[in-house]
Amino acid sequence: MPRGPRIDFPGAIHHVYARGIEKRNIFLDDIDRDSFLHRVGANLSRWGMICPAWSLMPNHFHLLLQSDTGSLPSFMRCLLTGYSKHFNERHKRVGHLFQNRYKSPIVDRSRYFLDVVKYIHLNPLRSGIVRSVAELEKYPWTGHGKIIHGGPPEWQDMSLLRAEYHDVNDGSRWISDYRDHIQKPSPDGSAMEEKASVRNLSVMEDDLPAISSGPYEIFSETLLRLSISHGVSVDDVIGGSRKYQAVQVRRDILRTCRSELAVPVVQLAHWLGMKENAAAYLLKSGREVAAK
């Protein structure tokens, strides 16, 4: 089964994360980490993207990314290919550096944007690399210290965070609110933001981004909405899962989009990562079930 397309569109916010193959370290020293961050900055400007939050861990990384042009795949291809080449040449190794495809769930700004920022920046504390929030503020390999004290990296963008804290005058009052949020425990004593962002999630109820009305955007909204209602992850739906619920979502998406869009089955099948004959069979079987 071919891999399905990623859900991406202008203005989408993604929590992007990837880890080393076989959980091996992808950063062996500060030279590696500096190289990766340099490449992030260079590609942000190249592809017109912004990054308000980030964290480098020994065997994985987290980036919170937004693009006005929907160019996340191009950004990530350049970033991961360039860094993998650097790492392999520097450490005299060959082969893949990263395990499988990177994950890039969409983050709904109105629902859990701030919790994903918190999750990303608390990774070193949660893993024991630093021992306290105070120590985290001095730790150079997340965006948390930049928010609190300024400094590098220059490419880290604060505009989305300021907007979330209603700081329209580009002041610094919002930083205190951000610090309070970082230090505040989750209401249920668990990491809500972890549930929301790291478990290759089913998208949460009402987490539908505002999107335009082109055919692919309508398909994307339908995919998100029906995944939510069936409690199935988007990756399962477009990733070829044979679970009953994932198959049902594909059938419902095909039926809905065929009735609402002037798009051929072959195109819908491509967007769903399916073969045309498999999509046609799902549509036919769905009509037969409905007729009974």
C-alpha positions in Angstrom: 0.0 0.0 0.0 1.5 3.4 -1.0 2.0 5.9 1.8 -0.7 8.5 1.9 -0.2 12.3 1.5 0.5 14.4 4.5 -2.2 16.8 5.7 -0.8 20.2 5.1 -2.1 23.5 3.9 -1.2 27.2 4.2 -1.3 28.3 7.8 -1.4 24.9 9.3 0.6 24.4 12.6 2.4 21.1 13.0 4.1 19.4 15.9 7.0 17.7 14.0 9.1 15.0 15.7 11.4 12.2 14.6 13.8 9.9 16.2 16.9 8.0 15.3 16.8 4.6 13.7 16.6 1.9 16.3 16.3 4.7 18.9 20.0 5.5 18.4 21.3 9.0 19.2 21.1 11.5 16.3 23.1 14.2 18.2 26.5 13.1 19.6 27.8 16.5 20.7 27.2 20.2 20.5 28.7 20.4 17.0 25.9 18.1 15.8 23.3 20.1 17.7 24.6 23.5 16.3 24.6 22.0 12.8 21.0 20.9 13.1 19.8 24.3 14.5 21.7 26.1 11.7 19.9 24.0 9.1 16.5 24.7 10.8 17.1 28.4 10.6 18.3 28.3 7.0 15.4 26.2 5.8 12.8 28.3 7.8 13.8 31.4 5.8 14.0 29.4 2.5 10.5 27.9 2.8 8.8 30.8 4.5 8.1 29.1 7.8 8.2 30.0 11.5 9.2 28.0 14.6 8.0 29.2 18.0 9.1 26.1 20.0 11.7 23.4 19.6 13.7 20.8 21.6 16.7 18.6 20.9 17.0 15.3 22.7 19.8 12.8 22.3 17.8 10.5 20.0 15.0 12.7 18.7 13.8 16.2 18.2 10.6 18.3 18.4 9.8 21.3 16.2 6.6 23.4 16.2 6.2 24.8 12.7 3.8 27.0 10.8 3.9 27.7 7.1 2.0 30.3 5.1 2.6 28.3 2.0 1.9 24.7 3.1 5.6 23.7 2.4 6.3 21.5 5.4 7.3 18.5 3.2 9.9 20.5 1.3 11.2 22.0 4.5 11.6 18.7 6.2 13.1 17.0 3.2 15.9 19.6 3.0 16.4 19.6 6.8 16.6 15.8 7.3 18.5 15.1 4.1 21.1 17.8 4.8 21.5 16.9 8.5 21.7 13.1 7.7 24.5 13.8 5.2 26.4 15.9 7.7 26.0 13.4 10.5 27.1 10.4 8.4 30.1 12.2 6.9 31.3 13.6 10.2 30.9 10.3 12.1 31.9 8.0 9.2 28.7 6.0 9.0 26.3 5.0 6.2 22.6 4.3 6.0 19.5 5.9 7.3 19.8 8.2 10.3 16.1 8.6 11.1 13.5 5.9 11.8 10.6 5.8 9.4 8.8 9.0 8.4 8.7 12.0 10.7 5.4 12.6 12.4 3.6 15.9 11.9 0.2 16.0 13.6 -1.7 19.3 13.2 -2.0 21.4 16.3 -5.2 23.3 16.8 -4.4 26.8 17.9 -7.6 27.4 19.8 -7.4 24.1 21.8 -4.0 22.9 22.8 -1.3 25.1 21.1 0.1 26.2 24.4 0.1 22.7 25.8 2.1 21.5 22.9 4.6 24.3 23.4 4.8 23.3 27.1 5.3 19.6 26.2 8.1 20.4 23.7 10.0 22.7 26.1 9.7 20.4 29.1 11.2 17.4 27.4 14.7 17.8 28.9 13.1 18.1 32.4 10.8 15.2 31.9 13.6 13.0 30.7 16.0 14.0 33.6 18.5 15.9 31.4 17.9 18.9 33.7 16.6 18.8 37.2 14.4 21.8 37.5 12.6 24.5 35.6 15.2 27.0 36.8 17.9 24.8 35.2 15.8 24.4 32.1 16.0 28.2 31.6 19.8 27.9 31.2 19.7 24.8 29.0 20.7 25.7 25.4 18.9 23.0 23.5 15.3 24.0 23.7 13.5 27.2 22.9 12.5 27.8 26.5 15.6 29.8 27.4 15.2 32.0 24.4 11.7 32.9 25.5 12.7 33.7 29.0 16.1 35.5 28.5 16.4 36.2 24.8 19.5 35.2 22.9 19.9 32.6 20.2 18.6 31.2 18.0 17.6 34.3 16.0 15.1 32.4 13.9 12.9 31.4 16.8 9.6 33.4 16.3 7.6 34.7 19.2 4.6 36.1 17.3 2.3 33.2 17.8 3.0 32.9 21.5 2.6 36.7 22.0 -0.8 36.4 20.2 -1.9 33.5 22.4 -1.2 35.7 25.5 -2.9 38.7 23.9 0.2 40.8 23.8 -0.5 43.1 20.9 2.1 45.7 21.7 5.2 43.4 21.5 5.9 43.8 25.2 7.3 41.3 27.7 4.3 40.9 30.1 3.3 37.7 28.3 6.6 36.0 29.3 5.3 35.8 32.9 2.1 34.2 31.7 4.1 31.7 29.7 6.4 30.9 32.6 3.3 30.3 34.8 1.9 27.9 32.3 5.2 26.0 32.0 5.3 25.6 35.8 1.6 24.8 36.3 0.8 21.0 36.6 -1.8 19.5 34.4 -5.3 19.5 36.0 -5.5 15.7 36.1 -1.9 15.2 37.2 -1.0 13.8 33.9 0.7 15.2 30.8 -2.4 16.4 28.8 -0.1 17.9 26.2 1.6 14.5 25.7 -1.8 12.9 25.0 -2.5 15.8 22.6 0.7 15.7 20.6 3.0 12.7 20.9 1.0 9.5 20.7 0.5 9.7 16.9 -2.9 11.0 17.9 -6.3 10.8 16.8 -7.1 14.4 16.3 -9.2 15.8 19.2 -12.8 16.8 19.1 -13.3 20.3 17.6 -9.6 20.5 16.5 -10.5 21.5 13.0 -8.3 24.3 11.6 -9.8 27.0 9.5 -9.0 26.1 5.9 -9.9 27.4 2.4 -12.4 25.8 0.1 -10.3 24.1 -2.6 -11.0 20.4 -3.3 -7.9 19.2 -1.4 -8.7 21.4 1.5 -12.3 20.2 1.6 -10.9 16.6 1.5 -8.5 17.4 4.3 -11.3 18.8 6.5 -13.5 15.8 5.8 -10.6 13.5 6.7 -10.1 15.3 10.0 -13.8 15.5 10.9 -14.5 11.8 10.1 -11.4 10.6 11.8 -12.5 12.5 15.0 -16.0 11.1 14.9 -14.8 7.5 14.5 -11.9 7.9 17.0 -9.3 6.9 14.4 -5.9 8.5 13.8 -5.4 10.3 10.5 -2.2 8.3 10.0 -4.3 5.0 10.2 -6.8 6.3 7.7 -4.3 7.4 5.0 -1.5 4.9 6.1 -3.2 1.7 4.9 -4.4 0.4 8.2 -6.8 -2.5 7.8 -8.6 -1.9 11.1 -12.3 -1.9 10.8 -12.8 1.7 11.9 -10.1 3.0 9.6 -11.7 1.2 6.6 -15.1 2.7 7.6 -13.6 6.2 7.7 -12.1 5.7 4.2 -15.5 4.6 2.9 -17.3 7.6 4.5 -14.7 10.0 3.2 -15.1 8.6 -0.4 -18.9 8.8 -0.2 -18.9 12.3 1.2 -16.3 13.7 -1.2 -17.9 12.1 -4.2 -21.2 13.8 -3.3 -19.7 17.2 -2.5 -16.7 17.5 -4.9 -16.3 17.2 -8.7 -13.2 15.0 -8.1 -12.7 11.6 -9.8 -12.3 8.5 -7.7 -8.7 8.1 -8.9 -7.8 11.4 -7.3 -9.6 10.7 -4.0 -7.8 7.3 -4.0 -4.4 9.0 -4.4 -5.2 11.4 -1.5 -6.1 8.4 0.7 -3.1 6.4 -0.3 -5.2 3.7 -2.0 -5.4 2.1 -5.3 -8.3 3.2 -7.6 -9.9 -0.2 -7.7 -9.8 -0.5 -3.9 -11.5 2.9 -3.6 -14.1 1.9 -6.1 -14.8 -1.3 -4.3 -15.3 0.6 -1.0 -17.7 3.0 -2.7 -19.7 0.1 -4.3 -19.9 -1.9 -1.1 -21.0 1.1 0.8 -23.9 1.7 -1.6 -24.9 -2.0 -1.3 -25.0 -1.8 2.5 -27.0 1.5 2.3 -29.5 -0.1 -0.1 -30.1 -3.0 2.3 
